[in-house]
Amino acid sequence: MEISEKLQGILATLPTKPGCYIYRNAAGEVIYVGKAINLKNRVRSYFHADAGHDAKTRRLVRDIADAEWIVVGSELEALILEMNLIKKHRPKYNVRLKDDKRYPYIKVHWADPFPKVTVTRQMAEDGSRYFGPYTSAWAVYQTLDVLRRIFPYLTCDREITGQDKRACLYHDIKLCTAPCIGAINQAGYRQMISDLMDFLSGHSEGIVQRIQREMEKAAEEMRFEKAAALRDQLKAIQSIIERQKIVFATDYKDSDVLAMARSNGEACVQIFFIRGGKLIGREYFILEGTEDAANNEVMSQFIKQFYTEAATIPQQVMLPEEIEEAKIIGQWLRSRRGGEKVEFFVPKEGQPHELVQMAAENATETLTSLRAQWQADTHKQEQALGELQSALNLPAPPNRIECYDISNIQGTAIIGAMVVFTQGVPDKKLYRKFNIESVIGAPDDFASMEEMLTRRFRRWQGSQQMEADPGSKPDASFSFLPDLIIIDGGKGQLGRAVKVLEQAGLDGKVPVVGLAKQEEEIFFPHKSESLMLPRHSQALYLVQRIRDEAHRYGITAHRKKRSKLGMASILDSIPGIGPNRRKALLKHFGSVDKIREASIEELAAVKGMNETAAESIKAHLE
């Protein structure tokens, strides 16, 4: 590859020390951050013509206009600096947590005399204790709602002296222990908050035992109101503990179980939190920029970024496979855990292995669900339509896209499918199917496509005439021209579509492309070269969804028609009922069951039928 004079000068002065390197594009934006034990060797490797890079790295190298580096003292320092730079710049070519700045935490203000419990989105070195991060702020508030009923912590801004004459309403409804009036002293209140933190950490056995002892003592001392309050608190705690799945003996290491699912440039990592032998919770996180990256590299990047943000580090991390840089990441996690070792464990059998598999299944389900919500994501729709406009050189974003597909088996029950997407979203009320009538015998998808499109644009021409009639109501499926037509097929199918548009006087007015089934190449009229949309672009995802929807709709209609024809074979055995009468009967009644229920008079009234043929049907179908 050709390297600019500026980059050649930079490559010539690279040091052989450990550090981080930063690549920028022509606009000066940081597009990639990496680390290396030897900066000179690592950075130069990107620009070797025979390096065998993957597609993502080749795209990165083409975008590099400038490079800089920062020398550090060790590989561990390089790891920490790399994580901080990725968090700061969020470079497009790095694997990165999606929306990582928005994750909420539960914050316990432990440095205060009477600690409160709040929600924050940033950890600080202020003596507080943090729990999280969580992916859903709603789930955090739901958790706090439950916790407050068990551990009624302060929420007001009063200065707590214990001398106030009256508590607030929250004390009356048992959502505050009222240290303001001395109903609980500082030691007792802090013990309750300590219990709350233990509970959030998954270590509730000691809390249960202590409350049990206090309840029994209060009952012995005939402080029955206190005993009743402790009993209610104990029941609330036990009801939650019972819902937490016990997976190991209580002396098993506290562990995080990680697994991943991937699809179309995004990855979903599911984490199960095992504390005190129980599954106390789970969270999922989405990563982007993962295309062309190996699973172990993606998981390695996730671990570095997640545990930079995590409030607590477990003793053990269970993984589906070994990760890159396990040794140096383990060294870093050990420093974050105060010098205590953090073990990476890839279980091959037993319950740990089942847990990793269960996490993987959850990750797959989560990613599938999130992708199903894509059509509600207006930003992605706008991005996809904009990319499609640019790639296909359209005059405007294609707000109405129509896609056509042919479904047939051995030339029978040939169905043409038309689906419509409006502003990137399926508009199912506008879908239409066509029973192909001109193709008999051997299947001919080209002729079938020509018939379907001819009928579609004849309907458009008819709707233009109807508009002049105030009493008419044109079919919205046909009365508007699309901004783009996608033909599910290659050059042959596209050629028939162009022919129909020419006959309708619409050649050049309605953009049309063909989508080849295998390589998903896009073909243009009268051009030999095809276009491949970027593999992980929103435009390609949209085109794939539209094509898949046309195929699904066509196949569903085809099955229904074949089923109807299967029932119709009963009619073939009836004397006097040939193909024309059979077709007329099915068109009129819809099914053999309806024909069976009809009277002789109703049967005879069908076009082409008479009383003799009707009596023959009744005799054979009774």
C-alpha positions in Angstrom: 0.0 0.0 0.0 1.1 3.6 -0.6 2.1 5.4 2.6 2.1 9.2 2.9 5.3 11.1 3.5 4.0 12.2 6.8 3.3 8.7 8.0 6.6 7.4 6.7 8.3 10.0 8.9 6.3 8.9 11.9 7.1 5.2 11.3 10.8 6.0 11.1 10.9 7.5 14.6 8.9 5.0 16.5 10.4 3.8 19.8 10.9 0.2 20.8 9.3 0.8 24.3 5.9 -0.2 25.6 3.0 2.3 25.2 -0.2 3.2 23.4 -0.6 4.4 19.8 -3.4 6.6 18.5 -4.6 6.8 14.9 -6.5 9.7 13.5 -8.2 10.3 10.2 -7.9 13.2 7.8 -10.4 15.2 9.9 -8.3 14.7 13.0 -10.7 12.3 14.7 -9.3 9.5 16.8 -10.4 6.3 15.0 -8.3 3.7 16.8 -6.4 3.2 20.0 -4.0 0.3 20.7 -1.3 -0.8 23.0 2.0 -2.6 22.5 5.0 -3.9 24.4 7.1 -2.7 21.4 5.5 0.3 19.7 7.9 0.2 16.7 7.1 -3.4 15.8 3.3 -3.2 16.5 2.6 0.1 14.6 4.7 -0.8 11.6 2.9 -4.1 11.2 -0.3 -2.3 10.2 1.4 -0.9 7.1 3.1 -4.1 5.8 1.5 -5.1 2.5 1.7 -8.8 3.2 0.4 -8.6 6.8 -2.8 -10.7 6.0 -5.1 -8.2 7.8 -8.8 -8.8 8.1 -11.3 -6.5 6.3 -11.8 -4.2 9.3 -8.1 -3.6 9.7 -7.7 -2.9 6.0 -10.5 -0.3 6.3 -8.7 1.2 9.3 -5.4 1.5 7.5 -7.0 3.2 4.6 -8.4 5.8 7.0 -5.2 6.6 8.9 -3.9 10.0 8.1 -1.9 10.6 11.3 -0.5 8.7 14.3 0.9 9.5 17.7 2.1 7.4 20.6 2.5 7.6 24.4 5.4 5.8 26.0 4.7 4.1 29.4 6.8 2.1 31.9 5.2 -1.3 31.6 2.6 -3.4 29.8 0.2 -3.0 32.7 0.4 0.8 32.5 -0.2 0.5 28.7 -3.3 -1.6 29.4 -4.7 1.0 31.8 -3.9 3.9 29.5 -5.5 2.1 26.5 -8.7 1.6 28.5 -8.8 5.2 29.5 -8.2 6.5 25.9 -10.9 4.2 24.5 -13.4 5.5 27.1 -12.4 9.1 26.3 -12.4 9.0 22.5 -14.7 6.0 21.7 -12.9 5.3 18.4 -15.0 3.8 15.6 -12.6 0.9 15.0 -12.3 -0.2 18.6 -14.6 -2.7 20.2 -16.4 -0.7 22.8 -19.3 -0.7 25.2 -22.4 0.8 23.7 -23.6 3.9 25.6 -21.3 3.1 28.5 -21.5 6.6 29.9 -25.1 6.2 30.9 -24.9 3.1 33.1 -26.3 3.8 36.6 -25.0 2.7 40.0 -26.6 2.4 43.5 -24.6 4.7 45.8 -24.5 4.3 49.5 -23.2 7.6 51.1 -21.2 5.6 53.7 -19.0 8.6 54.7 -22.0 10.5 56.1 -23.0 9.9 59.7 -26.5 8.8 58.6 -25.9 7.4 55.1 -28.5 7.8 52.4 -29.0 5.6 49.3 -29.2 7.3 45.9 -28.7 6.6 42.2 -25.7 8.0 40.4 -24.0 7.6 37.0 -20.5 8.3 38.1 -18.3 6.7 40.8 -16.0 9.0 42.8 -13.4 8.6 45.5 -15.6 10.1 48.2 -15.9 7.3 50.8 -19.2 6.1 49.4 -19.9 2.4 48.4 -21.1 1.7 44.9 -23.0 -1.2 43.4 -23.3 -1.8 39.7 -23.2 -0.8 36.9 -26.7 -1.7 35.9 -28.0 -1.5 32.3 -31.5 -0.2 33.3 -32.2 2.8 35.5 -35.8 1.6 35.8 -34.5 -1.7 37.3 -32.3 0.2 39.8 -35.3 2.2 41.1 -37.3 -1.0 41.3 -34.5 -2.6 43.4 -34.4 0.4 45.7 -38.1 0.4 46.1 -37.9 -3.2 47.4 -34.8 -2.5 49.5 -36.4 0.5 51.2 -39.3 -1.6 52.5 -36.7 -4.0 54.1 -34.2 -1.4 55.2 -36.1 1.9 55.6 -33.2 4.3 54.9 -33.4 8.2 55.0 -34.5 10.1 52.0 -35.0 13.6 53.4 -32.6 16.5 53.8 -33.0 17.0 57.6 -30.0 17.5 59.8 -30.2 14.4 62.0 -30.0 15.4 65.7 -32.4 12.9 67.2 -34.2 15.8 68.9 -36.9 16.6 66.4 -40.4 16.5 67.9 -42.1 14.8 65.0 -41.1 12.4 62.2 -42.3 12.8 58.7 -45.0 10.7 56.9 -42.5 8.1 55.7 -42.0 7.0 59.3 -45.8 6.5 59.7 -45.9 4.2 56.6 -42.8 2.3 57.7 -40.5 3.6 55.0 -38.1 5.4 57.4 -36.6 4.4 60.8 -36.8 8.1 61.9 -33.4 8.8 63.4 -34.5 12.4 63.4 -36.6 11.8 66.5 -34.2 9.2 68.0 -36.4 6.2 67.1 -33.1 4.6 66.1 -29.6 5.7 67.1 -26.7 6.2 64.8 -25.1 2.8 65.5 -28.4 1.1 64.8 -29.0 3.0 61.6 -25.5 2.4 60.3 -25.9 -1.3 61.1 -29.1 -1.4 59.0 -27.3 0.3 56.1 -24.4 -2.2 56.5 -27.0 -5.0 56.2 -28.4 -3.3 53.0 -24.9 -3.3 51.5 -24.3 -6.9 52.4 -27.7 -7.8 50.9 -26.8 -6.0 47.6 -23.5 -8.0 47.6 -25.4 -11.2 47.9 -24.3 -12.1 51.4 -27.5 -12.3 53.4 -26.9 -15.3 55.7 -25.4 -13.3 58.4 -28.2 -10.7 58.2 -30.9 -13.4 58.6 -29.1 -15.0 61.6 -28.6 -11.6 63.3 -32.2 -10.4 62.8 -33.5 -13.9 63.9 -31.5 -13.4 67.2 -32.7 -9.8 67.7 -36.3 -10.9 67.1 -36.1 -13.7 69.6 -34.4 -11.4 72.2 -37.1 -8.7 71.7 -39.8 -11.3 72.2 -38.2 -12.6 75.4 -38.0 -9.0 76.7 -41.7 -8.6 75.8 -41.0 -5.8 73.3 -43.6 -7.3 71.0 -43.8 -4.3 68.6 -40.1 -4.4 68.0 -40.2 -8.2 67.5 -43.1 -7.9 65.0 -41.1 -5.3 63.0 -38.1 -7.6 62.9 -40.3 -10.5 61.9 -41.7 -8.6 59.0 -38.2 -7.5 57.9 -37.1 -11.2 58.1 -40.0 -12.4 56.0 -39.3 -9.8 53.4 -35.6 -10.8 53.2 -36.4 -14.5 53.1 -39.0 -14.0 50.3 -36.3 -12.5 48.1 -33.6 -15.1 49.1 -36.1 -17.8 48.1 -36.3 -16.4 44.6 -32.5 -16.3 44.2 -31.5 -19.6 42.6 -29.0 -21.6 44.6 -26.4 -22.9 42.3 -23.4 -23.8 44.5 -22.6 -24.6 48.1 -22.3 -21.4 50.1 -18.5 -21.8 50.4 -18.1 -21.6 46.6 -16.1 -18.6 45.3 -18.0 -15.4 44.4 -18.1 -15.5 40.6 -19.2 -13.6 37.5 -20.3 -15.9 34.7 -19.8 -14.3 31.2 -21.1 -15.5 27.8 -21.7 -13.8 24.5 -23.9 -13.8 21.4 -23.1 -11.9 18.2 -25.0 -10.7 15.2 -24.4 -8.1 12.4 -21.6 -6.2 14.0 -22.9 -6.1 17.5 -22.3 -8.4 20.5 -24.3 -9.0 23.6 -22.5 -10.2 26.8 -24.6 -11.6 29.5 -23.3 -11.6 33.1 -24.6 -13.8 35.9 -23.6 -12.7 39.4 -23.0 -15.6 41.7 -22.6 -14.5 45.4 -22.6 -16.8 48.4 -23.5 -19.7 46.1 -26.6 -18.0 44.8 -27.5 -16.4 41.5 -28.3 -12.9 42.8 -28.8 -11.1 39.6 -27.8 -10.7 35.9 -27.1 -7.9 33.5 -26.5 -7.7 29.7 -24.2 -5.2 27.9 -24.1 -4.4 24.2 -20.8 -3.9 22.4 -20.3 -2.3 19.0 -17.4 -2.2 16.5 -17.1 -6.0 16.9 -17.2 -6.9 13.2 -14.3 -9.2 12.0 -13.0 -9.5 15.6 -12.6 -13.0 17.1 -14.8 -14.0 20.0 -11.9 -14.1 22.5 -10.8 -10.6 21.4 -14.3 -9.2 21.9 -14.6 -10.8 25.3 -11.2 -9.5 26.3 -12.2 -6.0 25.4 -15.5 -6.3 27.3 -13.7 -7.5 30.4 -11.3 -4.6 30.4 -14.0 -2.0 29.8 -16.7 -3.5 32.1 -14.4 -4.1 35.1 -13.0 -0.6 34.7 -16.5 0.5 35.6 -17.6 -2.3 37.9 -18.0 -1.4 41.6 -16.8 -4.8 42.8 -14.4 -7.4 41.4 -15.2 -11.1 42.1 -12.8 -13.8 43.1 -13.5 -15.7 39.8 -14.7 -15.0 36.3 -16.1 -17.9 34.3 -15.8 -17.7 30.6 -16.8 -19.7 27.5 -13.3 -19.8 26.1 -9.8 -18.5 26.9 -9.3 -14.7 26.3 -6.4 -12.7 24.9 -4.0 -11.1 27.3 -5.4 -13.2 30.2 -2.2 -12.8 32.2 -1.9 -9.0 32.1 -5.7 -8.5 32.5 -5.5 -10.8 35.6 -2.7 -8.8 37.0 -4.7 -5.6 36.5 -7.8 -7.1 38.1 -5.7 -8.2 41.0 -4.6 -4.6 41.6 -8.2 -3.5 41.4 -9.1 -6.1 44.0 -6.6 -4.9 46.5 -3.9 -7.5 45.7 -6.3 -10.5 45.9 -6.0 -12.9 43.0 -8.8 -13.0 40.3 -9.1 -16.4 38.6 -10.2 -16.9 35.0 -12.0 -20.2 34.6 -13.2 -21.9 31.5 -15.5 -24.8 32.8 -15.7 -27.9 30.6 -18.3 -29.9 32.6 -20.7 -29.9 35.5 -22.7 -27.0 36.9 -20.2 -24.3 36.1 -20.3 -25.3 32.4 -24.1 -25.4 32.5 -24.1 -21.8 33.9 -21.9 -20.6 31.0 -24.3 -22.2 28.5 -27.3 -20.7 30.2 -25.6 -17.3 30.1 -25.0 -17.8 26.3 -28.6 -18.7 25.7 -29.7 -15.6 27.6 -27.3 -13.5 25.5 -28.8 -14.9 22.3 -32.3 -14.3 23.4 -31.5 -10.7 24.5 -29.8 -9.9 21.3 -32.6 -11.3 19.2 -35.1 -9.3 21.2 -33.1 -6.1 20.9 -32.7 -6.5 17.1 -36.5 -7.1 16.9 -36.9 -3.6 18.3 -34.7 -2.2 15.5 -37.7 -1.1 13.4 -38.8 1.2 16.3 -35.3 2.9 16.3 -35.9 6.0 14.2 -32.3 6.9 14.2 -31.2 3.7 12.6 -34.0 3.9 10.1 -33.0 7.4 9.0 -29.3 6.3 8.9 -30.2 3.2 6.7 -32.3 5.3 4.3 -29.6 7.9 4.1 -26.9 5.3 3.4 -29.1 3.7 0.8 -29.7 7.1 -0.9 -26.0 7.7 -1.1 -25.0 4.1 -2.2 -27.7 4.0 -5.0 -27.3 7.6 -6.0 -30.9 8.4 -5.4 -32.3 12.0 -5.4 -33.8 11.6 -1.9 -34.0 9.0 0.9 -36.3 6.2 -0.4 -39.3 6.6 2.0 -41.4 4.1 0.1 -39.6 0.9 -0.9 -41.4 -1.9 -2.7 -39.8 -5.4 -3.0 -41.0 -8.2 -5.3 -40.4 -12.0 -5.0 -41.7 -15.1 -6.8 -42.6 -18.3 -4.9 -43.3 -21.6 -6.8 -42.7 -25.3 -6.5 -42.5 -27.3 -9.8 -44.5 -24.6 -11.5 -47.6 -25.1 -9.3 -49.3 -22.4 -7.2 -47.1 -19.7 -8.4 -47.4 -16.6 -6.2 -45.9 -13.2 -6.6 -45.3 -11.2 -3.4 -45.2 -7.4 -3.1 -44.1 -5.9 0.3 -44.0 -2.2 1.1 -41.7 -0.5 3.6 -42.5 3.1 4.6 -39.7 5.1 6.2 -37.8 1.9 6.9 -40.7 0.1 8.6 -42.9 -2.7 7.2 -46.3 -1.3 6.1 -48.2 -4.6 6.1 -51.6 -3.2 5.2 -50.1 -2.3 1.8 -48.7 -5.9 1.1 -50.3 -7.6 -1.9 -50.0 -11.1 -3.4 -50.5 -12.0 -7.0 -51.7 -15.4 -8.3 -49.6 -15.8 -11.4 -51.9 -16.9 -14.3 -49.8 -16.6 -17.5 -47.2 -19.3 -16.5 -48.3 -22.9 -17.0 -46.2 -26.0 -16.8 -42.4 -25.4 -16.2 -41.7 -22.6 -13.8 -40.6 -19.3 -15.4 -39.7 -16.8 -12.7 -38.8 -14.1 -15.3 -42.2 -14.3 -16.9 -43.9 -14.5 -13.5 -42.1 -11.3 -12.4 -43.1 -9.6 -15.6 -46.8 -10.5 -15.1 -46.8 -9.3 -11.4 -45.1 -5.9 -12.2 -47.3 -5.4 -15.3 -50.5 -5.9 -13.1 -49.1 -3.7 -10.4 -48.4 -0.7 -12.7 -51.7 -1.2 -14.6 -53.3 -0.7 -11.2 -51.3 2.5 -10.7 -52.4 3.8 -14.1 -56.0 2.9 -13.3 -55.7 4.8 -10.0 -54.6 7.9 -11.8 -57.9 7.8 -13.8 -59.9 7.1 -10.6 -58.5 10.3 -9.0 -60.6 12.3 -11.4 -63.7 10.6 -10.0 -64.7 12.2 -6.7 -66.6 9.0 -5.6 -63.8 6.6 -6.2 -61.3 5.4 -3.6 -58.0 4.2 -5.1 -56.1 1.3 -3.4 -53.1 2.8 -1.5 -51.0 -0.3 -2.4 -51.0 0.8 -6.0 -52.0 4.4 -6.2 -48.5 5.7 -5.2 -45.2 5.2 -7.0 -42.3 3.8 -4.9 -39.1 5.7 -4.4 -37.2 2.4 -4.9 -38.1 -1.0 -6.3 -36.0 -4.0 -5.1 -36.3 -7.1 -7.3 -35.4 -10.3 -5.4 -33.2 -11.8 -8.2 -30.3 -11.1 -10.5 -29.9 -9.5 -13.9 -32.6 -11.6 -15.6 -35.3 -10.6 -13.2 -34.1 -7.0 -13.2 -34.3 -6.9 -17.0 -38.0 -7.9 -17.0 -38.7 -5.2 -14.4 -37.1 -2.6 -16.6 -39.1 -3.8 -19.5 -42.4 -3.3 -17.6 -41.4 0.2 -16.4 -40.6 1.2 -20.0 -44.0 0.0 -21.2 -45.6 1.9 -18.4 -43.7 5.1 -19.3 -41.8 5.0 -16.0 -38.3 4.2 -17.1 -36.0 6.5 -15.3 -38.7 7.8 -13.1 -38.8 4.9 -10.6 -35.4 3.6 -9.5 -35.1 -0.2 -9.6 -32.4 -2.6 -8.6 -31.9 -6.3 -8.5 -30.7 -8.1 -5.3 -28.8 -11.4 -6.1 -29.7 -14.1 -3.6 -26.2 -15.6 -2.9 -23.7 -12.8 -2.5 -26.3 -10.0 -1.9 -24.9 -8.0 -4.9 -27.0 -5.1 -6.1 -27.4 -4.9 -9.9 -28.4 -1.7 -11.8 -30.3 -1.5 -15.1 -28.0 -1.3 -18.2 -24.8 -1.7 -16.1 -22.5 -4.7 -16.0 -20.8 -4.0 -12.6 -22.6 -4.7 -9.4 -22.5 -3.0 -5.9 -21.8 -4.7 -2.6 -23.1 -2.6 0.3 -20.7 -2.4 3.3 -21.0 -5.7 5.2 -22.1 -4.1 8.5 -23.9 -1.0 7.2 -27.5 -0.1 8.3 -28.3 0.1 4.5 -27.5 -3.6 4.1 -29.4 -4.6 7.2 -32.5 -2.7 5.8 -32.2 -4.3 2.3 -31.8 -7.8 3.9 -34.9 -7.2 6.1 -37.0 -6.1 3.2 -35.8 -9.0 1.0 -36.5 -11.5 3.9 -39.9 -10.1 4.5 -40.9 -10.4 0.8 -39.7 -14.0 0.9 -41.6 -14.8 4.1 -44.8 -13.2 2.8 -44.5 -15.0 -0.6 -43.8 -18.4 1.0 -46.8 -18.0 3.4 -49.2 -17.1 0.6 -47.7 -20.0 -1.5 -48.3 -22.5 1.3 -51.9 -21.4 1.7 -52.5 -21.8 -2.0 -50.9 -25.2 -2.2 -53.1 -26.3 0.7 -56.2 -25.1 -1.1 -55.1 -27.0 -4.2 -54.5 -30.1 -2.1 -58.1 -30.0 -1.0 -59.2 -29.3 -4.6 -57.8 -32.7 -5.7 -60.9 -34.2 -4.1 -62.9 -32.4 -6.7 -60.8 -33.9 -9.6 -62.3 -37.3 -8.9 -65.9 -36.2 -9.3 -67.5 -36.9 -12.7 -68.3 -33.8 -14.7 -66.0 -31.5 -12.7 -63.0 -30.4 -14.8 -60.3 -27.8 -14.2 -62.5 -24.8 -15.1 -65.4 -25.9 -12.9 -63.1 -26.8 -10.1 -61.4 -23.4 -10.3 -64.7 -21.5 -10.4 -66.0 -23.5 -7.4 -63.0 -22.8 -5.3 -62.9 -19.2 -6.2 -66.6 -18.8 -5.3 -66.7 -20.9 -2.0 -63.0 -20.7 -0.9 -62.6 -24.3 0.3 -63.9 -27.9 -0.2 -65.6 -27.7 3.2 -67.7 -24.7 2.1 -68.6 -26.5 -1.2 -69.7 -29.6 0.8 -72.0 -27.4 2.9 -73.6 -25.6 -0.1 -77.0 -26.6 -1.4 -77.6 -27.9 -5.0 -79.1 -24.6 -5.9 -76.0 -22.6 -4.6 -73.7 -25.0 -6.5 -75.6 -24.8 -9.7 -75.6 -21.0 -9.6 -71.8 -20.9 -9.9 -70.5 -19.8 -13.3 -70.1 -22.8 -15.6 -72.1 -25.2 -13.3 -75.5 -26.7 -13.9 -77.9 -28.8 -11.8 -76.6 -32.1 -12.9 -73.0 -31.2 -12.0 -74.2 -29.9 -8.7 -76.0 -33.1 -7.9 -72.8 -35.1 -8.8 -70.8 -33.0 -6.3 -73.4 -33.5 -3.5 -73.4 -37.2 -4.2 -69.6 -37.6 -3.9 -69.0 -35.2 -1.0 -71.8 -36.3 1.3 
